[in-house]
Amino acid sequence: MQSLEPTSEIGLEVGRWRAAIAEGYGKLPQFAAGSRLFPRLFLWLVGQSGEDLAGGFARAGEIYYQRAQYRVEMLLYAALPVAVVAVGALVLFQFVFLTQSVLVPFLNALGEP
């Protein structure tokens, strides 16, 4: 992650984490205590893994992925009623247009002698 963002604040923060791990700090709360860049939920999830940081990062990734999927589903469920109303309005507009431009003149022509 540090090599992906070498000049950003996140990259520098991960670099500090790597330096702390090299100094012998093995648990996340020891070397990420002052971090303001990462959400507390993320730090807590990774910290629950103890010294298995790779497992903690994998678990945090799963949880954040599930949260993102849930939000996308909620957005789609919110957009569905709007789409139904829009399609209904289009059908109604087409019906009114058809009635005014074709059906009414046709019926008027039938009633004339």
Backbone as XML, in Angstrom:
<?xml version="1.0"?>
<chain id="A" units="angstrom">
  <residue number="1" name="MET">
    <atom name="N" x="0.831" y="-1.187" z="0.000"/>
    <atom name="CA" x="0.000" y="0.000" z="0.000"/>
    <atom name="C" x="0.874" y="1.248" z="0.000"/>
  </residue>
  <residue number="2" name="GLN">
    <atom name="N" x="1.969" y="1.179" z="0.668"/>
    <atom name="CA" x="2.862" y="2.335" z="0.707"/>
    <atom name="C" x="3.440" y="2.620" z="-0.672"/>
  </residue>
  <residue number="3" name="SER">
    <atom name="N" x="3.718" y="1.594" z="-1.452"/>
    <atom name="CA" x="4.283" y="1.818" z="-2.779"/>
    <atom name="C" x="3.240" y="2.366" z="-3.755"/>
  </residue>
  <residue number="4" name="LEU">
    <atom name="N" x="1.956" y="2.122" z="-3.478"/>
    <atom name="CA" x="0.908" y="2.660" z="-4.337"/>
    <atom name="C" x="0.709" y="4.158" z="-4.113"/>
  </residue>
  <residue number="5" name="GLU">
    <atom name="N" x="0.897" y="4.609" z="-2.900"/>
    <atom name="CA" x="0.694" y="6.016" z="-2.533"/>
    <atom name="C" x="1.960" y="6.552" z="-1.854"/>
  </residue>
  <residue number="6" name="PRO">
    <atom name="N" x="3.072" y="6.671" z="-2.562"/>
    <atom name="CA" x="4.322" y="7.032" z="-1.888"/>
    <atom name="C" x="4.379" y="8.459" z="-1.355"/>
  </residue>
  <residue number="7" name="THR">
    <atom name="N" x="3.659" y="9.397" z="-1.970"/>
    <atom name="CA" x="3.771" y="10.795" z="-1.542"/>
    <atom name="C" x="2.546" y="11.296" z="-0.784"/>
  </residue>
  <residue number="8" name="SER">
    <atom name="N" x="1.516" y="10.496" z="-0.693"/>
    <atom name="CA" x="0.312" y="10.958" z="-0.003"/>
    <atom name="C" x="0.456" y="10.748" z="1.501"/>
  </residue>
  <residue number="9" name="GLU">
    <atom name="N" x="-0.472" y="11.311" z="2.242"/>
    <atom name="CA" x="-0.441" y="11.174" z="3.697"/>
    <atom name="C" x="-0.638" y="9.720" z="4.128"/>
  </residue>
  <residue number="10" name="ILE">
    <atom name="N" x="-1.482" y="8.993" z="3.390"/>
    <atom name="CA" x="-1.706" y="7.579" z="3.700"/>
    <atom name="C" x="-0.408" y="6.794" z="3.519"/>
  </residue>
  <residue number="11" name="GLY">
    <atom name="N" x="0.303" y="7.037" z="2.436"/>
    <atom name="CA" x="1.571" y="6.348" z="2.200"/>
    <atom name="C" x="2.588" y="6.642" z="3.287"/>
  </residue>
  <residue number="12" name="LEU">
    <atom name="N" x="2.641" y="7.900" z="3.720"/>
    <atom name="CA" x="3.560" y="8.261" z="4.796"/>
    <atom name="C" x="3.155" y="7.596" z="6.111"/>
  </residue>
  <residue number="13" name="GLU">
    <atom name="N" x="1.855" y="7.522" z="6.362"/>
    <atom name="CA" x="1.361" y="6.874" z="7.581"/>
    <atom name="C" x="1.718" y="5.384" z="7.581"/>
  </residue>
  <residue number="14" name="VAL">
    <atom name="N" x="1.525" y="4.727" z="6.445"/>
    <atom name="CA" x="1.868" y="3.304" z="6.357"/>
    <atom name="C" x="3.380" y="3.123" z="6.497"/>
  </residue>
  <residue number="15" name="GLY">
    <atom name="N" x="4.140" y="4.058" z="5.993"/>
    <atom name="CA" x="5.590" y="4.011" z="6.194"/>
    <atom name="C" x="5.961" y="4.095" z="7.662"/>
  </residue>
  <residue number="16" name="ARG">
    <atom name="N" x="5.267" y="4.940" z="8.418"/>
    <atom name="CA" x="5.505" y="5.015" z="9.867"/>
    <atom name="C" x="5.122" y="3.698" z="10.540"/>
  </residue>
  <residue number="17" name="TRP">
    <atom name="N" x="4.033" y="3.086" z="10.053"/>
    <atom name="CA" x="3.623" y="1.787" z="10.603"/>
    <atom name="C" x="4.710" y="0.745" z="10.352"/>
  </residue>
  <residue number="18" name="ARG">
    <atom name="N" x="5.245" y="0.714" z="9.132"/>
    <atom name="CA" x="6.288" y="-0.265" z="8.803"/>
    <atom name="C" x="7.529" y="-0.039" z="9.659"/>
  </residue>
  <residue number="19" name="ALA">
    <atom name="N" x="7.886" y="1.218" z="9.896"/>
    <atom name="CA" x="9.042" y="1.509" z="10.741"/>
    <atom name="C" x="8.794" y="1.043" z="12.172"/>
  </residue>
  <residue number="20" name="ALA">
    <atom name="N" x="7.577" y="1.238" z="12.675"/>
    <atom name="CA" x="7.252" y="0.796" z="14.029"/>
    <atom name="C" x="7.271" y="-0.728" z="14.126"/>
  </residue>
  <residue number="21" name="ILE">
    <atom name="N" x="6.800" y="-1.410" z="13.082"/>
    <atom name="CA" x="6.853" y="-2.876" z="13.080"/>
    <atom name="C" x="8.310" y="-3.340" z="13.067"/>
  </residue>
  <residue number="22" name="ALA">
    <atom name="N" x="9.162" y="-2.647" z="12.317"/>
    <atom name="CA" x="10.581" y="-3.007" z="12.272"/>
    <atom name="C" x="11.257" y="-2.792" z="13.619"/>
  </residue>
  <residue number="23" name="GLU">
    <atom name="N" x="10.738" y="-1.841" z="14.400"/>
    <atom name="CA" x="11.295" y="-1.592" z="15.728"/>
    <atom name="C" x="10.826" y="-2.616" z="16.749"/>
  </residue>
  <residue number="24" name="GLY">
    <atom name="N" x="9.828" y="-3.416" z="16.399"/>
    <atom name="CA" x="9.396" y="-4.464" z="17.317"/>
    <atom name="C" x="7.967" y="-4.347" z="17.796"/>
  </residue>
  <residue number="25" name="TYR">
    <atom name="N" x="7.275" y="-3.322" z="17.392"/>
    <atom name="CA" x="5.864" y="-3.196" z="17.763"/>
    <atom name="C" x="5.049" y="-4.105" z="16.838"/>
  </residue>
  <residue number="26" name="GLY">
    <atom name="N" x="4.410" y="-5.107" z="17.409"/>
    <atom name="CA" x="3.730" y="-6.095" z="16.573"/>
    <atom name="C" x="2.225" y="-5.954" z="16.519"/>
  </residue>
  <residue number="27" name="LYS">
    <atom name="N" x="1.649" y="-5.210" z="17.441"/>
    <atom name="CA" x="0.189" y="-5.083" z="17.475"/>
    <atom name="C" x="-0.222" y="-3.702" z="16.984"/>
  </residue>
  <residue number="28" name="LEU">
    <atom name="N" x="-1.334" y="-3.667" z="16.300"/>
    <atom name="CA" x="-1.794" y="-2.419" z="15.684"/>
    <atom name="C" x="-2.009" y="-1.292" z="16.694"/>
  </residue>
  <residue number="29" name="PRO">
    <atom name="N" x="-2.612" y="-1.532" z="17.851"/>
    <atom name="CA" x="-2.795" y="-0.408" z="18.788"/>
    <atom name="C" x="-1.479" y="0.229" z="19.238"/>
  </residue>
  <residue number="30" name="GLN">
    <atom name="N" x="-0.390" y="-0.518" z="19.165"/>
    <atom name="CA" x="0.898" y="0.041" z="19.583"/>
    <atom name="C" x="1.445" y="1.034" z="18.570"/>
  </residue>
  <residue number="31" name="PHE">
    <atom name="N" x="1.258" y="0.765" z="17.279"/>
    <atom name="CA" x="1.873" y="1.647" z="16.287"/>
    <atom name="C" x="0.880" y="2.521" z="15.537"/>
  </residue>
  <residue number="32" name="ALA">
    <atom name="N" x="-0.409" y="2.345" z="15.750"/>
    <atom name="CA" x="-1.394" y="3.174" z="15.055"/>
    <atom name="C" x="-2.228" y="3.999" z="16.021"/>
  </residue>
  <residue number="33" name="ALA">
    <atom name="N" x="-1.729" y="4.198" z="17.204"/>
    <atom name="CA" x="-2.506" y="4.894" z="18.231"/>
    <atom name="C" x="-2.820" y="6.337" z="17.839"/>
  </residue>
  <residue number="34" name="GLY">
    <atom name="N" x="-1.909" y="7.028" z="17.211"/>
    <atom name="CA" x="-2.131" y="8.433" z="16.867"/>
    <atom name="C" x="-2.638" y="8.660" z="15.464"/>
  </residue>
  <residue number="35" name="SER">
    <atom name="N" x="-3.076" y="7.621" z="14.786"/>
    <atom name="CA" x="-3.502" y="7.749" z="13.393"/>
    <atom name="C" x="-4.849" y="8.450" z="13.295"/>
  </residue>
  <residue number="36" name="ARG">
    <atom name="N" x="-4.900" y="9.516" z="12.493"/>
    <atom name="CA" x="-6.151" y="10.228" z="12.248"/>
    <atom name="C" x="-6.655" y="10.009" z="10.826"/>
  </residue>
  <residue number="37" name="LEU">
    <atom name="N" x="-5.871" y="9.323" z="10.019"/>
    <atom name="CA" x="-6.232" y="9.138" z="8.616"/>
    <atom name="C" x="-7.147" y="7.941" z="8.391"/>
  </residue>
  <residue number="38" name="PHE">
    <atom name="N" x="-7.042" y="6.946" z="9.236"/>
    <atom name="CA" x="-7.848" y="5.744" z="9.083"/>
    <atom name="C" x="-9.033" y="5.789" z="10.036"/>
  </residue>
  <residue number="39" name="PRO">
    <atom name="N" x="-10.208" y="5.336" z="9.591"/>
    <atom name="CA" x="-11.372" y="5.332" z="10.480"/>
    <atom name="C" x="-11.151" y="4.404" z="11.678"/>
  </residue>
  <residue number="40" name="ARG">
    <atom name="N" x="-11.784" y="4.726" z="12.778"/>
    <atom name="CA" x="-11.623" y="3.920" z="13.988"/>
    <atom name="C" x="-12.136" y="2.499" z="13.801"/>
  </residue>
  <residue number="41" name="LEU">
    <atom name="N" x="-13.196" y="2.348" z="13.012"/>
    <atom name="CA" x="-13.709" y="1.004" z="12.749"/>
    <atom name="C" x="-12.654" y="0.159" z="12.054"/>
  </residue>
  <residue number="42" name="PHE">
    <atom name="N" x="-11.971" y="0.744" z="11.086"/>
    <atom name="CA" x="-10.916" y="0.025" z="10.378"/>
    <atom name="C" x="-9.814" y="-0.386" z="11.343"/>
  </residue>
  <residue number="43" name="LEU">
    <atom name="N" x="-9.363" y="0.531" z="12.170"/>
    <atom name="CA" x="-8.298" y="0.219" z="13.128"/>
    <atom name="C" x="-8.751" y="-0.840" z="14.121"/>
  </residue>
  <residue number="44" name="TRP">
    <atom name="N" x="-9.993" y="-0.762" z="14.547"/>
    <atom name="CA" x="-10.504" y="-1.749" z="15.492"/>
    <atom name="C" x="-10.575" y="-3.129" z="14.846"/>
  </residue>
  <residue number="45" name="LEU">
    <atom name="N" x="-11.063" y="-3.186" z="13.601"/>
    <atom name="CA" x="-11.164" y="-4.478" z="12.905"/>
    <atom name="C" x="-9.794" y="-5.114" z="12.704"/>
  </residue>
  <residue number="46" name="VAL">
    <atom name="N" x="-8.826" y="-4.319" z="12.276"/>
    <atom name="CA" x="-7.484" y="-4.860" z="12.079"/>
    <atom name="C" x="-6.859" y="-5.210" z="13.424"/>
  </residue>
  <residue number="47" name="GLY">
    <atom name="N" x="-7.116" y="-4.397" z="14.425"/>
    <atom name="CA" x="-6.557" y="-4.651" z="15.756"/>
    <atom name="C" x="-7.092" y="-5.898" z="16.415"/>
  </residue>
  <residue number="48" name="GLN">
    <atom name="N" x="-8.289" y="-6.337" z="16.056"/>
    <atom name="CA" x="-8.868" y="-7.552" z="16.636"/>
    <atom name="C" x="-8.120" y="-8.815" z="16.228"/>
  </residue>
  <residue number="49" name="SER">
    <atom name="N" x="-7.308" y="-8.716" z="15.194"/>
    <atom name="CA" x="-6.594" y="-9.894" z="14.714"/>
    <atom name="C" x="-5.334" y="-10.188" z="15.519"/>
  </residue>
  <residue number="50" name="GLY">
    <atom name="N" x="-4.971" y="-9.293" z="16.406"/>
    <atom name="CA" x="-3.758" y="-9.506" z="17.198"/>
    <atom name="C" x="-2.523" y="-9.280" z="16.347"/>
  </residue>
  <residue number="51" name="GLU">
    <atom name="N" x="-1.640" y="-10.281" z="16.315"/>
    <atom name="CA" x="-0.417" y="-10.146" z="15.540"/>
    <atom name="C" x="-0.577" y="-10.603" z="14.097"/>
  </residue>
  <residue number="52" name="ASP">
    <atom name="N" x="-1.715" y="-11.166" z="13.744"/>
    <atom name="CA" x="-1.979" y="-11.580" z="12.363"/>
    <atom name="C" x="-2.539" y="-10.391" z="11.588"/>
  </residue>
  <residue number="53" name="LEU">
    <atom name="N" x="-1.664" y="-9.479" z="11.204"/>
    <atom name="CA" x="-2.107" y="-8.257" z="10.540"/>
    <atom name="C" x="-2.706" y="-8.537" z="9.171"/>
  </residue>
  <residue number="54" name="ALA">
    <atom name="N" x="-2.169" y="-9.520" z="8.449"/>
    <atom name="CA" x="-2.714" y="-9.839" z="7.127"/>
    <atom name="C" x="-4.155" y="-10.310" z="7.256"/>
  </residue>
  <residue number="55" name="GLY">
    <atom name="N" x="-4.446" y="-11.129" z="8.241"/>
    <atom name="CA" x="-5.817" y="-11.574" z="8.470"/>
    <atom name="C" x="-6.724" y="-10.424" z="8.882"/>
  </residue>
  <residue number="56" name="GLY">
    <atom name="N" x="-6.189" y="-9.506" z="9.680"/>
    <atom name="CA" x="-6.966" y="-8.348" z="10.093"/>
    <atom name="C" x="-7.299" y="-7.437" z="8.929"/>
  </residue>
  <residue number="57" name="PHE">
    <atom name="N" x="-6.322" y="-7.216" z="8.050"/>
    <atom name="CA" x="-6.582" y="-6.403" z="6.864"/>
    <atom name="C" x="-7.586" y="-7.091" z="5.945"/>
  </residue>
  <residue number="58" name="ALA">
    <atom name="N" x="-7.486" y="-8.412" z="5.822"/>
    <atom name="CA" x="-8.437" y="-9.151" z="4.983"/>
    <atom name="C" x="-9.842" y="-9.048" z="5.555"/>
  </residue>
  <residue number="59" name="ARG">
    <atom name="N" x="-9.977" y="-9.180" z="6.864"/>
    <atom name="CA" x="-11.293" y="-9.081" z="7.506"/>
    <atom name="C" x="-11.868" y="-7.672" z="7.355"/>
  </residue>
  <residue number="60" name="ALA">
    <atom name="N" x="-11.044" y="-6.661" z="7.536"/>
    <atom name="CA" x="-11.510" y="-5.281" z="7.365"/>
    <atom name="C" x="-11.928" y="-5.043" z="5.917"/>
  </residue>
  <residue number="61" name="GLY">
    <atom name="N" x="-11.173" y="-5.597" z="4.977"/>
    <atom name="CA" x="-11.536" y="-5.461" z="3.565"/>
    <atom name="C" x="-12.879" y="-6.109" z="3.267"/>
  </residue>
  <residue number="62" name="GLU">
    <atom name="N" x="-13.131" y="-7.280" z="3.846"/>
    <atom name="CA" x="-14.418" y="-7.953" z="3.649"/>
    <atom name="C" x="-15.566" y="-7.112" z="4.180"/>
  </residue>
  <residue number="63" name="ILE">
    <atom name="N" x="-15.393" y="-6.574" z="5.376"/>
    <atom name="CA" x="-16.471" y="-5.794" z="6.003"/>
    <atom name="C" x="-16.740" y="-4.521" z="5.207"/>
  </residue>
  <residue number="64" name="TYR">
    <atom name="N" x="-15.691" y="-3.819" z="4.798"/>
    <atom name="CA" x="-15.896" y="-2.601" z="4.014"/>
    <atom name="C" x="-16.494" y="-2.916" z="2.651"/>
  </residue>
  <residue number="65" name="TYR">
    <atom name="N" x="-16.132" y="-4.045" z="2.059"/>
    <atom name="CA" x="-16.722" y="-4.451" z="0.783"/>
    <atom name="C" x="-18.208" y="-4.741" z="0.955"/>
  </residue>
  <residue number="66" name="GLN">
    <atom name="N" x="-18.575" y="-5.442" z="2.029"/>
    <atom name="CA" x="-19.985" y="-5.728" z="2.290"/>
    <atom name="C" x="-20.776" y="-4.451" z="2.531"/>
  </residue>
  <residue number="67" name="ARG">
    <atom name="N" x="-20.195" y="-3.495" z="3.229"/>
    <atom name="CA" x="-20.868" y="-2.215" z="3.457"/>
    <atom name="C" x="-21.092" y="-1.477" z="2.148"/>
  </residue>
  <residue number="68" name="ALA">
    <atom name="N" x="-20.102" y="-1.500" z="1.264"/>
    <atom name="CA" x="-20.249" y="-0.827" z="-0.028"/>
    <atom name="C" x="-21.329" y="-1.507" z="-0.867"/>
  </residue>
  <residue number="69" name="GLN">
    <atom name="N" x="-21.367" y="-2.834" z="-0.850"/>
    <atom name="CA" x="-22.409" y="-3.554" z="-1.583"/>
    <atom name="C" x="-23.789" y="-3.199" z="-1.050"/>
  </residue>
  <residue number="70" name="TYR">
    <atom name="N" x="-23.936" y="-3.131" z="0.254"/>
    <atom name="CA" x="-25.221" y="-2.789" z="0.865"/>
    <atom name="C" x="-25.670" y="-1.394" z="0.446"/>
  </residue>
  <residue number="71" name="ARG">
    <atom name="N" x="-24.747" y="-0.450" z="0.415"/>
    <atom name="CA" x="-25.108" y="0.919" z="0.026"/>
    <atom name="C" x="-25.520" y="0.995" z="-1.434"/>
  </residue>
  <residue number="72" name="VAL">
    <atom name="N" x="-24.855" y="0.242" z="-2.289"/>
    <atom name="CA" x="-25.235" y="0.226" z="-3.705"/>
    <atom name="C" x="-26.628" y="-0.374" z="-3.860"/>
  </residue>
  <residue number="73" name="GLU">
    <atom name="N" x="-26.917" y="-1.446" z="-3.132"/>
    <atom name="CA" x="-28.247" y="-2.054" z="-3.200"/>
    <atom name="C" x="-29.316" y="-1.071" z="-2.715"/>
  </residue>
  <residue number="74" name="MET">
    <atom name="N" x="-29.046" y="-0.348" z="-1.646"/>
    <atom name="CA" x="-30.017" y="0.623" z="-1.142"/>
    <atom name="C" x="-30.231" y="1.745" z="-2.145"/>
  </residue>
  <residue number="75" name="LEU">
    <atom name="N" x="-29.187" y="2.160" z="-2.835"/>
    <atom name="CA" x="-29.329" y="3.189" z="-3.867"/>
    <atom name="C" x="-30.201" y="2.677" z="-5.007"/>
  </residue>
  <residue number="76" name="LEU">
    <atom name="N" x="-29.993" y="1.427" z="-5.403"/>
    <atom name="CA" x="-30.817" y="0.857" z="-6.470"/>
    <atom name="C" x="-32.273" y="0.724" z="-6.043"/>
  </residue>
  <residue number="77" name="TYR">
    <atom name="N" x="-32.506" y="0.303" z="-4.806"/>
    <atom name="CA" x="-33.881" y="0.195" z="-4.313"/>
    <atom name="C" x="-34.544" y="1.560" z="-4.199"/>
  </residue>
  <residue number="78" name="ALA">
    <atom name="N" x="-33.764" y="2.596" z="-3.944"/>
    <atom name="CA" x="-34.329" y="3.943" z="-3.881"/>
    <atom name="C" x="-34.624" y="4.475" z="-5.283"/>
  </residue>
  <residue number="79" name="ALA">
    <atom name="N" x="-33.823" y="4.075" z="-6.269"/>
    <atom name="CA" x="-34.013" y="4.562" z="-7.631"/>
    <atom name="C" x="-35.134" y="3.822" z="-8.353"/>
  </residue>
  <residue number="80" name="LEU">
    <atom name="N" x="-35.479" y="2.629" z="-7.906"/>
    <atom name="CA" x="-36.500" y="1.841" z="-8.592"/>
    <atom name="C" x="-37.859" y="2.541" z="-8.632"/>
  </residue>
  <residue number="81" name="PRO">
    <atom name="N" x="-38.399" y="3.063" z="-7.530"/>
    <atom name="CA" x="-39.691" y="3.761" z="-7.616"/>
    <atom name="C" x="-39.642" y="4.986" z="-8.531"/>
  </residue>
  <residue number="82" name="VAL">
    <atom name="N" x="-38.535" y="5.698" z="-8.534"/>
    <atom name="CA" x="-38.407" y="6.859" z="-9.406"/>
    <atom name="C" x="-38.452" y="6.420" z="-10.866"/>
  </residue>
  <residue number="83" name="ALA">
    <atom name="N" x="-37.789" y="5.319" z="-11.183"/>
    <atom name="CA" x="-37.792" y="4.812" z="-12.551"/>
    <atom name="C" x="-39.193" y="4.360" z="-12.965"/>
  </residue>
  <residue number="84" name="VAL">
    <atom name="N" x="-39.926" y="3.733" z="-12.053"/>
    <atom name="CA" x="-41.289" y="3.283" z="-12.368"/>
    <atom name="C" x="-42.186" y="4.487" z="-12.637"/>
  </residue>
  <residue number="85" name="VAL">
    <atom name="N" x="-42.072" y="5.529" z="-11.841"/>
    <atom name="CA" x="-42.880" y="6.735" z="-12.050"/>
    <atom name="C" x="-42.505" y="7.397" z="-13.375"/>
  </residue>
  <residue number="86" name="ALA">
    <atom name="N" x="-41.222" y="7.430" z="-13.702"/>
    <atom name="CA" x="-40.795" y="8.042" z="-14.962"/>
    <atom name="C" x="-41.340" y="7.267" z="-16.159"/>
  </residue>
  <residue number="87" name="VAL">
    <atom name="N" x="-41.284" y="5.946" z="-16.112"/>
    <atom name="CA" x="-41.821" y="5.142" z="-17.211"/>
    <atom name="C" x="-43.331" y="5.327" z="-17.309"/>
  </residue>
  <residue number="88" name="GLY">
    <atom name="N" x="-44.019" y="5.375" z="-16.175"/>
    <atom name="CA" x="-45.458" y="5.620" z="-16.185"/>
    <atom name="C" x="-45.795" y="6.969" z="-16.801"/>
  </residue>
  <residue number="89" name="ALA">
    <atom name="N" x="-45.008" y="7.987" z="-16.497"/>
    <atom name="CA" x="-45.246" y="9.313" z="-17.072"/>
    <atom name="C" x="-45.022" y="9.296" z="-18.579"/>
  </residue>
  <residue number="90" name="LEU">
    <atom name="N" x="-44.015" y="8.575" z="-19.039"/>
    <atom name="CA" x="-43.777" y="8.472" z="-20.478"/>
    <atom name="C" x="-44.932" y="7.762" z="-21.189"/>
  </residue>
  <residue number="91" name="VAL">
    <atom name="N" x="-45.434" y="6.696" z="-20.583"/>
    <atom name="CA" x="-46.561" y="5.976" z="-21.178"/>
    <atom name="C" x="-47.793" y="6.875" z="-21.221"/>
  </residue>
  <residue number="92" name="LEU">
    <atom name="N" x="-48.053" y="7.602" z="-20.144"/>
    <atom name="CA" x="-49.189" y="8.511" z="-20.098"/>
    <atom name="C" x="-49.047" y="9.611" z="-21.151"/>
  </residue>
  <residue number="93" name="PHE">
    <atom name="N" x="-47.868" y="10.176" z="-21.293"/>
    <atom name="CA" x="-47.631" y="11.205" z="-22.305"/>
    <atom name="C" x="-47.888" y="10.655" z="-23.710"/>
  </residue>
  <residue number="94" name="GLN">
    <atom name="N" x="-47.405" y="9.465" z="-23.994"/>
    <atom name="CA" x="-47.629" y="8.853" z="-25.308"/>
    <atom name="C" x="-49.118" y="8.602" z="-25.549"/>
  </residue>
  <residue number="95" name="PHE">
    <atom name="N" x="-49.833" y="8.171" z="-24.512"/>
    <atom name="CA" x="-51.264" y="7.914" z="-24.649"/>
    <atom name="C" x="-52.030" y="9.201" z="-24.933"/>
  </residue>
  <residue number="96" name="VAL">
    <atom name="N" x="-51.710" y="10.262" z="-24.203"/>
    <atom name="CA" x="-52.372" y="11.552" z="-24.414"/>
    <atom name="C" x="-52.049" y="12.075" z="-25.812"/>
  </residue>
  <residue number="97" name="PHE">
    <atom name="N" x="-50.798" y="11.978" z="-26.235"/>
    <atom name="CA" x="-50.406" y="12.421" z="-27.564"/>
    <atom name="C" x="-51.152" y="11.633" z="-28.639"/>
  </residue>
  <residue number="98" name="LEU">
    <atom name="N" x="-51.232" y="10.309" z="-28.480"/>
    <atom name="CA" x="-51.940" y="9.474" z="-29.448"/>
    <atom name="C" x="-53.420" y="9.840" z="-29.489"/>
  </residue>
  <residue number="99" name="THR">
    <atom name="N" x="-54.000" y="10.075" z="-28.336"/>
    <atom name="CA" x="-55.420" y="10.423" z="-28.273"/>
    <atom name="C" x="-55.681" y="11.761" z="-28.956"/>
  </residue>
  <residue number="100" name="GLN">
    <atom name="N" x="-54.880" y="12.754" z="-28.686"/>
    <atom name="CA" x="-55.097" y="14.096" z="-29.228"/>
    <atom name="C" x="-54.796" y="14.185" z="-30.718"/>
  </residue>
  <residue number="101" name="SER">
    <atom name="N" x="-53.797" y="13.478" z="-31.192"/>
    <atom name="CA" x="-53.393" y="13.666" z="-32.576"/>
    <atom name="C" x="-53.997" y="12.660" z="-33.548"/>
  </residue>
  <residue number="102" name="VAL">
    <atom name="N" x="-54.426" y="11.494" z="-33.084"/>
    <atom name="CA" x="-54.918" y="10.476" z="-33.999"/>
    <atom name="C" x="-56.364" y="10.095" z="-33.706"/>
  </residue>
  <residue number="103" name="LEU">
    <atom name="N" x="-56.643" y="9.762" z="-32.481"/>
    <atom name="CA" x="-57.945" y="9.208" z="-32.140"/>
    <atom name="C" x="-59.057" y="10.254" z="-32.202"/>
  </residue>
  <residue number="104" name="VAL">
    <atom name="N" x="-58.851" y="11.453" z="-31.686"/>
    <atom name="CA" x="-59.894" y="12.484" z="-31.700"/>
    <atom name="C" x="-60.222" y="12.903" z="-33.126"/>
  </residue>
  <residue number="105" name="PRO">
    <atom name="N" x="-59.273" y="13.201" z="-34.001"/>
    <atom name="CA" x="-59.653" y="13.515" z="-35.387"/>
    <atom name="C" x="-60.344" y="12.359" z="-36.088"/>
  </residue>
  <residue number="106" name="PHE">
    <atom name="N" x="-59.955" y="11.140" z="-35.795"/>
    <atom name="CA" x="-60.609" y="9.973" z="-36.397"/>
    <atom name="C" x="-62.077" y="9.885" z="-35.971"/>
  </residue>
  <residue number="107" name="LEU">
    <atom name="N" x="-62.341" y="10.089" z="-34.686"/>
    <atom name="CA" x="-63.715" y="10.044" z="-34.188"/>
    <atom name="C" x="-64.530" y="11.219" z="-34.715"/>
  </residue>
  <residue number="108" name="ASN">
    <atom name="N" x="-63.911" y="12.385" z="-34.844"/>
    <atom name="CA" x="-64.619" y="13.524" z="-35.423"/>
    <atom name="C" x="-64.970" y="13.259" z="-36.893"/>
  </residue>
  <residue number="109" name="ALA">
    <atom name="N" x="-64.074" y="12.610" z="-37.600"/>
    <atom name="CA" x="-64.349" y="12.305" z="-39.000"/>
    <atom name="C" x="-65.468" y="11.293" z="-39.139"/>
  </residue>
  <residue number="110" name="LEU">
    <atom name="N" x="-65.624" y="10.394" z="-38.192"/>
    <atom name="CA" x="-66.708" y="9.418" z="-38.244"/>
    <atom name="C" x="-68.058" y="10.056" z="-38.008"/>
  </residue>
  <residue number="111" name="GLY">
    <atom name="N" x="-68.100" y="11.128" z="-37.224"/>
    <atom name="CA" x="-69.372" y="11.756" z="-36.886"/>
    <atom name="C" x="-69.863" y="12.750" z="-37.936"/>
  </residue>
  <residue number="112" name="GLU">
    <atom name="N" x="-69.028" y="13.158" z="-38.883"/>
    <atom name="CA" x="-69.440" y="14.112" z="-39.906"/>
    <atom name="C" x="-70.169" y="13.388" z="-41.025"/>
  </residue>
  <residue number="113" name="PRO">
    <atom name="N" x="-71.212" y="14.025" z="-41.572"/>
    <atom name="CA" x="-71.942" y="13.363" z="-42.671"/>
    <atom name="C" x="-71.217" y="13.386" z="-43.988"/>
  </residue>
</chain>
